Amino acid sequence: MYKTPCSRLTGVWKCLPRDGLVGVSVQQKLITNVARSHMSARSLIQLCRKNQAEWITFQHLCFLKRQYVKSSSGLCQRARPKQDPVASVLDDRDDSVVSQVQQIPALKPEPGTVVLPCDPVEPEAVRAARLEARQWKELKVEYSDLPGIYARLSKLKLTALVVTTAAAGYAMAPVPFDPVTFLLASVGTGLSSCTANSINQYFEVPFDSNMNRTKNRPLVRGQISPLHAVSFALACGIPGVTLLTLGLNPLTGFLGALNIFLYTCCYTPLKRLSITNTWVGAVVGAIPPVMGWTAATGSLDPGALLLGGFLFSWQFPHFNALSWNLREDYSRGGYRMMSVTHPGLCKRVALRHSIGLIGLSALGPVLDVTTWTFPLVSLPINLYISYLAFRFYRFGDRQNARKLFFCSLWHLPMLLLLALTCKKSRVPQDEAAVAPSTPSLAL
């Protein structure tokens, strides 16, 4: 490559013919492009000294179009190859030759077979029915479908889990078992849960319609009206709270009403505002076992708080693992979950509370709720869920999140069952006072 100053090219124009094939326009083009051209003056002079038959034409100006390619040593210059014109197939064919195409005879159907037309004419009635089916219309619900709709509106599986934890709290209370009180506590807690879930779905209809997991809920599909859903919630909530208050004690009724308030008025709107909704939801899930304890004893003891702590810590590995695989849905619905906005915090919190279950289990005998056997027998399952939470924290993939979620489904029933089997037996004070006096009376 030569770096030629522009002054050396001034003598070139004397060699160029002014009445040849190039003309004045080509000279002006060379003057404007001389700064960009890297061709030396020697090559230009050689072009000018050729015979008249090989004088510069427009095709010789292709050197102005360069293509730079990167090489190992530096920038090199390479001329772009000229592409051959592609001839069209229609232009190359010879019209003088006409190919003879032999017509294939049509196939005749066998006798007895019915041949349908290729393009059948759609009847007017069928076309009208098809167009009407594509139009929006309100779904008509039969009375036989209402039980299934009410079950989905109240989230029957979640309600069953709430009632189970309340029953575990009642069974762990240090009082004799009373079937009537146990039944009233279970029914009242279940009705309160149905109320909270129904109002939650009433508020979240526009957001549930954007999520694949919730787009088939009754209110989203229009199977029942919003007034119907609110009426069902009131029909469950008023008798439920009344049953807990008058049938059991005011403390249990207050906890039931507080749970409805926290779930509908705090947790539901916070889902679109802040990640603190997860902690509020954990408090909501921790109240049912406390309600079971207070339904049996009528007081708020440390044992009730311990059971509530079990549910509070268990919900973080359970829900964080569940929400990890539903991040796209939650983001589409506009919910601010830890898995969406703070993925690192989501994994850390799940691991932290999984390990916390080991410490809570050790508090059982300290608070005089269980024997010292409970921390030992519950240690394997607590270590296993902590191990899965650690893998979820370390890798953060869908597979480990799924394993942690399914482990949490059997971990909680197993933990409550072990606590019930290791429950510390208590002898009533009346029997303890009568037992020592019996031998003295015999004497």
Secondary structure, 3 states (H helix, E strand, C coil): CCCCCHHHHCCHHHHCCCCCCCHHHHHHHHHHHCCCCCCCHHHHHHHHCCCHHHCCCHHHHHHHCEEEEECCCCEEEEECCCCCCCCCHHHHCCCCCCCCCCCCCCCCCCCCCCCCCCCCCCCHHHHHHHHHHHCCCCCCCCHHHHHHHHHHHCCHHHHHHHHHHHHHHHHHCCCCCCHHHHHHHHHHHHHHHHHHHHHHHHHCHHHHCCCCCCCCCHHHHCCCCHHHHHHHHHHHHHHHHHHHHHHHCHHHHHHHHHHHHHHHHHHHHHCCCCCCHHHHHHHHHHHHHHHHHHHHHCCCCHHHHHHHHHHHHHHHHHHHHHHHCCHHHHHHHCCCCHHHHCHHHHHHHHHHHHHHHHHHHHHHHHCCCECCHHHHHCHHHHHHHHHHHHHHHHHCCHHHHHHHHHHHHHHHHHHHHHHHHCECCCCCHHHHHHHHHHHHHHC
